[in-house]
């Protein structure tokens, strides 16, 4: 707490309950603050308490606004000199994403479009995504995109933690193991060597138990490029899985239902 601490409150809508609670606590503790949002109660909170507000306008689902939410945080880190100059990394990342966007496009055939092809493998299976280090958050992103875009039950696991518990859960129900689909996000450049090895050995273990396995190796030389390419690949795969299931990626009825019920309870 105190003025030597910076708290960043980020909420796409500006109405996320947990973020608003954290903002109130941050004000009470006298820290420096920055709000990132499209508006809502968080923008009003920033104006009321007089701390900086970075407000942007983007009319879509929050999950599609990653360029804003991540880009603004990168800009902040650059301004505060918390990271080295990332201009070269950003140029590489944007160039790679534009190049891969053409590869992943809907009019590109299956033989040349890996996420479209792999989405077909998702059909009838439950994806479990594994990532270590900086790719743990990417694995979580894949899981959430499967959930929200394709309406698929999906999970993610962190390496090496998964090797201390999750790997034991491959015994039962035995007849359902063929319905599992394990994805390993692996980077020779940025994974710890032991984590990279764990991915390989765990994938082999799963194959021996009849579980379908795929490995994804992100492109790029910088950490930013590899993370963003991995996010892009998972986003496209969840999009094509939504098409395969004839699911509307924009529909979030269960979330709306829970928010309504929470509001009714006060």
C-alpha positions in Angstrom: 0.0 0.0 0.0 1.0 3.7 -0.2 2.2 5.9 -3.1 5.0 3.6 -4.0 2.5 1.0 -5.2 0.7 1.2 -8.6 -2.6 -0.7 -8.9 -3.9 -1.2 -12.5 -7.7 -1.9 -12.6 -8.7 -3.3 -16.0 -12.3 -4.2 -17.0 -13.6 -4.2 -20.5 -17.1 -3.2 -19.5 -16.1 -1.2 -16.4 -18.7 -3.1 -14.4 -16.8 -6.2 -13.3 -17.6 -6.8 -9.7 -14.2 -8.0 -8.6 -12.4 -5.2 -10.3 -14.6 -2.6 -8.7 -14.1 -4.1 -5.3 -10.3 -4.0 -5.8 -10.6 -0.4 -6.9 -12.3 0.6 -3.7 -9.7 -1.2 -1.6 -6.9 0.5 -3.6 -8.3 3.9 -2.9 -8.5 3.1 0.8 -4.9 2.0 0.9 -3.7 5.2 -0.8 -1.9 3.7 -3.7 -1.4 5.1 -7.2 -4.0 3.9 -9.6 -4.7 3.6 -13.3 -8.0 2.4 -14.8 -8.3 0.7 -18.3 -11.8 0.3 -19.5 -14.4 1.2 -22.1 -16.5 3.0 -19.5 -19.0 1.8 -16.9 -18.7 2.1 -13.2 -14.9 1.9 -13.3 -14.6 5.0 -15.5 -16.9 6.8 -13.1 -14.8 5.6 -10.1 -11.6 6.9 -11.7 -13.2 10.3 -12.4 -14.7 10.4 -8.9 -11.4 9.7 -7.2 -9.2 11.6 -9.6 -6.8 8.9 -10.8 -5.8 8.4 -14.5 -8.2 6.7 -16.8 -7.3 5.1 -20.2 -10.6 4.7 -21.9 -11.1 3.1 -25.3 -14.1 2.4 -27.5 -14.5 -1.1 -29.0 -17.9 -2.5 -29.7 -17.6 -6.3 -29.4 -17.1 -9.1 -26.8 -14.4 -8.5 -24.3 -12.4 -11.5 -25.4 -11.9 -9.9 -28.9 -10.4 -6.7 -27.4 -7.0 -8.3 -26.5 -5.2 -5.9 -28.7 -6.5 -3.0 -26.5 -6.2 -4.7 -23.1 -2.7 -6.1 -23.8 -1.5 -3.3 -26.0 -2.2 -0.6 -23.4 -0.4 -2.6 -20.7 2.6 -3.0 -23.0 2.5 0.8 -23.6 2.3 1.5 -19.9 5.3 -0.8 -19.2 7.2 1.0 -21.9 6.4 4.4 -20.6 7.4 3.5 -17.1 10.6 1.9 -18.4 9.7 -1.4 -16.8 10.7 -3.3 -19.9 13.4 -2.9 -22.6 12.3 -1.1 -25.8 9.8 -3.4 -27.5 9.5 -1.7 -30.8 11.3 -4.4 -32.7 9.3 -7.1 -30.9 6.0 -5.3 -31.8 7.0 -5.0 -35.4 7.9 -8.7 -35.5 4.6 -9.7 -33.7 2.4 -7.6 -36.0 4.0 -8.9 -39.1 3.7 -12.5 -38.0 0.1 -12.1 -37.0 -0.8 -10.5 -40.3 1.0 -13.3 -42.2 -0.7 -16.1 -40.2 -4.1 -14.4 -40.5 -3.9 -15.1 -44.2 -2.9 -18.8 -43.5 -5.8 -19.2 -41.0 -8.4 -17.5 -43.2 -11.7 -19.3 -43.8 -11.1 -19.6 -47.5 -7.8 -21.4 -47.0 -8.3 -25.2 -47.4 -7.8 -27.7 -44.6 -4.5 -29.0 -45.9 -3.0 -25.5 -45.4 -5.0 -24.4 -42.4 -3.9 -26.1 -39.3 -6.4 -24.6 -36.8 -9.3 -25.3 -39.1 -8.1 -28.9 -39.4 -7.5 -29.4 -35.7 -11.0 -28.0 -34.9 -12.4 -31.0 -36.6 -10.4 -33.2 -34.2 -12.0 -31.3 -31.3 -15.5 -32.5 -32.3 -16.8 -35.0 -29.7 -13.7 -34.5 -27.4 -12.9 -32.4 -24.4 -9.7 -30.3 -24.9 -7.2 -30.0 -22.1 -4.5 -27.4 -22.8 -1.0 -27.5 -21.1 1.4 -24.6 -20.9 4.3 -23.7 -18.7 5.9 -20.3 -17.7 4.6 -17.5 -19.9 2.5 -20.0 -21.9 0.4 -21.0 -18.9 -1.7 -17.8 -19.4 -1.9 -18.7 -23.1 -3.2 -22.2 -22.2 -5.9 -20.5 -20.1 -6.8 -18.3 -23.0 -7.3 -21.4 -25.2 -9.5 -22.9 -22.6 -11.6 -19.8 -22.2 -12.0 -19.4 -26.0 -13.1 -23.0 -26.3 -15.6 -22.3 -23.6 -17.0 -19.0 -24.8 -16.6 -19.2 -28.6 -17.5 -22.9 -29.2 -19.5 -23.6 -26.0 -17.2 -26.6 -25.3 -16.2 -27.8 -21.9 -12.4 -27.4 -21.7 -9.7 -27.3 -19.1 -6.1 -26.1 -18.8 -3.2 -27.2 -16.7 0.1 -25.5 -15.8 3.4 -27.2 -16.2 5.2 -28.5 -14.2 2.4 -28.5 -11.6 0.3 -30.9 -13.8 3.0 -33.6 -13.4 2.4 -33.6 -9.6 -1.3 -34.3 -9.7 -3.2 -34.2 -13.1 -1.2 -37.0 -14.7 -2.5 -39.4 -12.1 -6.1 -38.8 -13.2 -5.8 -40.7 -16.5 -7.3 -44.0 -15.1 -11.0 -43.5 -14.9 -13.5 -43.5 -16.4 -11.5 -45.6 -18.8 -14.1 -45.5 -21.6 -14.0 -41.7 -21.7 -10.2 -41.3 -22.2 -10.8 -41.5 -26.0 -12.9 -38.4 -25.7 -10.0 -36.4 -24.3 -7.8 -34.1 -26.4 -4.6 -33.0 -24.8 -2.8 -29.9 -26.3 0.8 -29.0 -25.3 2.0 -25.5 -26.1 5.8 -25.9 -26.3 8.6 -23.4 -27.0 12.2 -24.6 -27.2 13.3 -20.9 -26.9 11.2 -19.9 -23.9 10.2 -23.0 -21.9 12.5 -24.0 -19.2 14.4 -27.1 -20.5 12.8 -29.3 -17.9 9.4 -28.0 -18.6 9.9 -28.6 -22.3 11.0 -32.2 -21.5 8.0 -32.6 -19.2 5.7 -31.7 -22.1 7.2 -34.3 -24.3 7.2 -37.1 -21.7 3.6 -36.3 -20.6 2.4 -36.3 -24.2 4.0 -39.7 -24.7 2.4 -41.0 -21.4 -1.1 -39.8 -22.6 -0.6 -41.5 -26.0 0.1 -44.8 -24.2 -3.2 -44.4 -22.5 -5.2 -43.8 -25.6 -5.6 -40.1 -25.2 -5.3 -37.9 -28.3 -2.4 -35.5 -28.2 -1.2 -32.5 -30.2 1.8 -30.2 -29.8 1.8 -26.6 -30.8 5.1 -24.8 -31.4 4.6 -21.1 -31.7 6.5 -19.1 -34.4 8.5 -16.0 -33.8 11.8 -15.1 -32.2 10.6 -12.8 -29.4 8.6 -13.8 -26.4 5.8 -11.4 -27.4 5.6 -12.8 -30.9 5.4 -16.4 -29.7 2.8 -15.6 -27.1 0.6 -13.7 -29.6 1.0 -16.3 -32.3 -0.1 -19.0 -29.8 -3.1 -16.9 -28.8 -4.0 -16.3 -32.4 -3.8 -20.1 -33.2 -6.1 -21.0 -30.3 -8.6 -18.2 -31.2 -8.9 -19.5 -34.7 -9.2 -23.1 -33.6 -12.1 -22.2 -31.2 -13.7 -20.2 -34.0 -13.7 -23.1 -36.4 -14.9 -25.4 -33.6 -17.8 -23.0 -33.1 -18.7 -23.3 -36.8 -18.4 -27.1 -36.6 -20.8 -27.2 -33.6 -23.0 -24.5 -35.2 -22.5 -22.4 -32.0 -22.8 -18.6 -31.9 -19.5 -17.3 -30.5 -21.2 -14.1 -29.3 -23.9 -15.7 -27.2 -23.1 -15.9 -23.5 -26.5 -16.7 -21.9 -25.1 -18.6 -18.9 -22.9 -15.6 -17.9 -25.9 -13.2 -18.3 -28.1 -15.6 -16.2 -25.5 -15.7 -13.4 -25.0 -11.9 -13.4 -28.7 -11.4 -13.2 -29.1 -13.8 -10.3 -26.1 -12.2 -8.5 -27.6 -8.7 -8.9 -30.9 -10.0 -7.6 -29.2 -11.2 -4.4 -27.7 -7.7 -3.9 
